[in-house]
């Protein structure tokens, strides 16, 4: 395989998780009687540009299909984050009724609903039909397509250029990163700004967040690699912020290289220097990560086997893509984890891909009263422990597996 950005032959391995089905392709009852397609899940590192990336095995339509089931609006903390973002950007860049905001990967309208609320004209671009329809129900204008230079050129020709383009947790999801980033340079107004949020590779490594690896994530991003990709495709970075979302993320601010007017903040140099000090351009930064993933897998398996031997009961909460990576890598099936609870009604009544563990509503948790509740979306740990604190009523306890196995008191 060659690098998606600079076409260098890839040799350095970062992580090998065997194989797995697409993490957001949840199964219905009929699909249980049919085989699933599993793809190798291996991540490599480009030693020329330091872009960390999954191997290619299928087109993007395979992973972002009609069965795609990630809806952003089911996390209250994420909605708060989105609303705060909108009002911060409105104040910082003077957005108003004469502005245009575009969100790439608008999902179910979780963010653009607040742009509308602020009285700012907007539209979204979203390729998955299920989430696009949910956004349209909020009266949001959605273009149902994949974003890149061609679509950006068409929109620019229709006088639909943007003062602000938001790209939250999508930069990692694109197979052709050059085409995708190049589209921003075409769609931005001369003085427009684009923001990108993505989990920071430094945190992924430092906190052993291997379960954030799945096929829909084509890239695992450092500012070092992103700055090079942007520069090659007509964008310059002028600021960066660090956020706790998704286990530790960067929010990168960029403008057109040919005409942007924003001054560059010292934050950019500071983050790149910290990456350099951590070893982002050195092989040994990447070579030890496989062992961390294996350790977490073995600890979780040992815990589940002990729970079963003791005659105690366990369930999981959150049918998240990262949970599917963890469960499939560890080979966990319903005999060790009988069900997963999720608030998203689109997922309820379905089954986790690969493991085929049933997904149920919260009512079953209250009826079954398991001794332990494994929180699969560990990035929402605080939110979920508060939401589910009532399990203390039957002496239930929470469990997290990443970055290390912990049993936590409820209440």
N, C-alpha and C positions, 0 to 999 in steps of 0.2 A: 504494500500500500504506500501511496505517496501523500505528502502533507496536503490538506485541503487548502491551505493558504499559499505556501511557497513552493509546492511540488517536490520537496526533498524526500528521498526514500526514507521510510520510517523503520528504525531498528530497535529503539529503546522501549522496553515494555514497562508500563506503569501498573497495570492491574489486569488479571485474567480471572473472570468470574464464571468460566465455563460457558454455559449457554442458558438462554431464557427466552420466553415469549415476550412480545411487546408489553411493557408494564402498565399501560393504560387501556389494554384491550380486554375488558372484563367479559366473562362468559355468561350466557344465559343457559337455562336448563337444557335446551336442545343441543347446545355446543358441547355439553358434557359427554355426549355420545359420539363425538367426532374428534379426530386428532388435532392438536395445536401445532403451529409452526414455531419452532425454537430457533433462535439465531445465536451464533457465538457472541459473547459479550467480553470483548478485549479492548483495552485502552493503551494507546501508544503515545510516544512523545517525539515531537520534531526537535532535533538538536540544532536546527538552524534558526527557527523563529520561536521555539519553545511553546508552540500550541499543542496542548494535550487533547487527544481526540480518539473517538471510538473507530474501530474498523468498520468499513462499509460492507453491508450484506444485503440491503434492500432499499428501495426508494422511500422517500419521505411519506408517500401516500400510505404505505404499509403501517406506519407508526401513528399517523394523524388521520385515521379513518373515521367512518361514520360511528364506530363504536367507542370513539375517544370519550373518556368520562371524567376528565378533570375540569371541574367547575370552580372558579376562584371564589365565588360568593359564599361558600360554606365555611369560611374561616372569618370569624369576627375580627380577629387581630389584623388579618390581611386587608379587610375592608377599611379599618381605621388607618392603616398604613397608606392605602390608596387615597383616601379622602384628605389626609394630611399633605400628601404629595401634591394634589391638585391645588390646594390653597397656598402652599409654599411656592409652587411654580407661578401661580397667578401673581403673587406679590413680587417675586424676584424679577420676573421678566415683563411685568406690566401687561398681562393678558387681559383681554376684555371682549366686548361685543364685535369688534372689528378684527379679532384674531381668529386663527384656525388651529385647533389641536387635533392631532392624529395619533391613534394608538395602534401599534403593530402587535398582532396577537391579542386582540381585544377581549378574547374569551367570552364570558357571559355578560359583559358590560359592567363588571364590578368597579372599574375606574371611570369610564366615560359617563356613567350616571352622575358622578360628582362634577364633572366638567359641565354637563348640561345644567346641573343645579346652580353652578356659578355663573350661568348666563354666557358661556363661551361656545361659539360654534365648533362642532367637532364631528368626526366620523372615525370608524374603526376598520381595520383589516384583520380578518380571521378566517383561516382555511377550514376549520372543522365545523360541519353543519350543525351538530347538536348544540355547541356553545354559541354559534352565530345566531341561531334561532332564539336562544335564551336572551341574547342582547337585544334582538329586534323586539322582543316582548316588552323591553324597557324603552321602546321608541328611539333606539339608537340606530343611526345609519351605518350599516355594515356592508363592506365589500368582501364577499366570500371567496378568498383566493390566497395563494401564497405570495409573499412580498419579495420583490427583487427589483433589479434595474428596469426591466420591461414594464412592470406595473407602475413603478414610480414615474417613468417617463410618460406613460399614458395619463396619469393623474395630473402631472405637471402641465401637460398640454391642455387639460381641461380646466386650468386655473384653480387647482385644488392643492396648491403648495401650502406647507405648514409653517407656522411660527414656532410650534413646539411639537416634536414627535416623541412619544413615550414608548419605550420598549422594555417592559418588565419581564424578566425571566424568559426571554425568547432568543437572545443572542446565542445561547448554548444549544438551541434546538434547530439550528439551520445547517443543512449539509454543505451548501455552497456559501461559505461565510463571506467571500469576496463579493459575490453578486448581491447578497443581502445588504451588506454595509454600503456598497456602492449605490444602492437604491436610496439611502438616506440623503446622500449628497445631491441626488437629483430632485428629491421631493421637498427639501428644505428651501424656504425663502432665503435670500442672500444673508439676512441677519437672523435667520432661524436657529433654533437650538434643538438638539436631540439628547435625550437621556436614556441610558441603558443600565439596567440593574441585572446583576448575575451573582451567583455564589462565588466567593473568592477562593481560588485554588489554595492559597495559604491556609485558610481555615479548613478546607477539605482534608488537607494533609495533617495539619496540627491536631485535629479532633477526629481523625479516622472516619470521616463521613463517606465511606465507600459505598453506602447504599444509595447515595445520590447518583450513582452511575447506572444508567439504563440507556436503551437504544435511542430513545427520543432526545437524549442529551448527546449531541455529536461532539461538543467541545467542553473543556473544563478550563476555566479562564483565569489568567493572571493579568494584571495591568500591563506587564511587560509585553505579553503576546498581543493583547488588545490594541495597545498603542501602535504597534507595527502594522497590524491589519488595517486599522483606521487610516493611518498615514498613507498606505498603499492604495486606498480607495476613496480619497478625497475628503477625509474628515480629520480634524485636529482636536485633541482633548485639551480642555481648558480648566477642568476642575474634577475632583473626585471626592466622594463622601463614603464613609463606612457605616453600614447599617447592620443591626443584629438579625435581620430577616434571613430565613432559610439557612440558619447556622452560621451566618456571617457573610454579608454581601457587600459589593461595591456598587455605588451609583456613579456612573461616569457621565460627564457633561461634554458634549462635542459640538462643533460647528463646522461649517464648510471651510476647507483649507484655503479656498480662493478668495473668500470675501468676509470671513467671520470677523467680528469686532470685539469679542470678549477677551479680556486679559487672562493670561494663564496664572492659576493659583499655585502656590508652593506645595499644596497637597499632592499634586501630581508627582513631583520630584520626590516627595517624602515617601509615598507608597512604593514607587519603583525602587528607591534605595532600600526600603525594608525587605522587598522581595529579593533583591540582590544579596543582601546580608543573609537571608534565610537559605540561599543556595538555589534560587529558581533557575539559574543557568548551569547547574551542575548535576551530573548523572545521579549522584548518591541521594539527592533530594527525592528522587522518584523511585529508586530501586528498592527501598525498604517498605514501600506501602503495601505490597502483597501480604507480607507477614501480619500486618495490623488487621487486615480483613479476615484472614484465617483465624486469628486469635478471637475476634468478636464472634465469628460463626461458631467456633467450638464452645465458647462460654455459653452462648444462648442454647445450643443443643443440649449441653450438659444440664442446664437449669430446667429445661422442659422435660427432660428424662427424669430428673429428680422429682419434679412436681407430680409426674405420673406415678412414680414408684410410691410416693407418699399418699396417693389417693386424693390429692387436692385437685382443684379445677382452675383452669386458666382460659382466658379469652383475650382477644386483641382489639384495640380500638384504632380506627382510621385506615380505610382501604386505600392507602396512598401508594404511589408508584415506588417510592423508596422502600416501602414495606414489602412490595413484591420482589424487589431485588434481593432483600435480606432473606425472605422466606425461600425463594428459589435457589439461591446460592447455598443455603444451609440444608436444603432438601426437606423442609418442614411441610407436613401434610396434616389433614384433619385429625389424624390419630393423636397428634401432639398439640394441635391448636384447633379446636372444634369449630370456632366461628370468629368473624371479625365484625365489629359494630361500626356503622358509618351513618352520619346524618344525611348524606346525599341520597335522596330517594331514587335517583337514576342508578345508583350502585346497589341499592337494597334489592334482594331477590336474585342477585347475580353471584358470580363466583370469582375469586381471585385467579388471574391467569397463572398457569403453571401449577401452583399448589392446589387449586380447585377448592379452596376453603370457602364455605358459604359466607355471604355478606348479609347482615341483618340489621334491623333497626334497634334503637336504644332500648325499646321495651323488653327485648329478650335479656339484655344485661340486667335489668331490674328484676326479672323473673328468675334467672339462673343464679344470680349472686355468686360469681366466681371468686375464688380466693385471691387471684392475681389478674391484673389487667395490663397487658403489654401495650404500651403506647408506640405504635409504629411511626407516626410522624413526630419524631422527637423534637423537631424544630418548633412544634406547638405545645411543648410539654407544660409550660406554665398555664397557658389558656385551657388545656384539656384537664389538668389536675384541678383547676378551679371549677370548671364546668361539671366534672364528674366526682367532685368531693364527696358526694353522697354514698359512695361505695364504702366509706368508713363506717356506715351504719351496720354493715355485716362484717366488719373487720377486713374488708378487702384492701389490697395494697397494689400500688402501681409498680410497673417494671419498665425500664428502658434498657436497650441493648447497645446503643451507640452514644458516646464513644467507648463506653465500657458498661458491663452489666451492673445495674443498680436496682435494688428493691427499695421503694420509697413509701413512706407512711402517707395514707390519705387523710384529708381533713386538716 
